[in-house]
Amino acid sequence: MSEQTMLLFDKPDKNCTRATLEAAAKRAKELKIREVVIATTTGRTALEAADAFAGQEAALVGVTLMAGVWATYSPPDADLVRQAMGKGVVFLTGTHVLMGNLENAVMEKFGGIGAGNLISHTLYLFGQGVKVAVEVAVMAADAGLIGTGGECVAIAGTGVGADVALVLRPACSTRFFDLEVREIICMPRAKS
């Protein structure tokens, strides 16, 4: 048995980003985790993660939004992405594995709910950031950017920035239920 500290933020807030990244980097170092997945819309959170993890032997993967997720989609900021890549971050833009994919098109046209949306809404019980952290880890595993045999740290947020960090044993989407959430490093106590 071990005793760990978990950060609980009062509410989701972009101002939690620095504390989230610092706690994630500290825990990754303690556990000797070498793979980190970061949800990033503009590239800013991935860039900040590169600074937080500087000096650690950790491969950083920034997962961006897919183009069709919102009607008003705008791609990541090219300058932020370039800076983060200069610090070793690899970027992935792909179809969201749980929501915003072909399943949603079928739901919108014919109704009902698919398995990915049911899983998403179950994970939302813990907050948006937890759902996104799980999703980006699966996306990175599907792309072959992280392995599935060990642990990774997955970082995400509620809206802007980061307020959730998890230790996961990731899985590819075809083996989704092999995924294990092993630790919650930090998360908001309230959803909003």
Helices and strands as residue ranges (DSSP letters): E 7-9, G 14-16, H 17-31, E 35-39, H 44-52, E 59-64, H 78-86, E 90-93, H 102-110, H 115-123, G 124-126, H 128-142, E 152-156, E 164-169, G 173-178, E 180-188
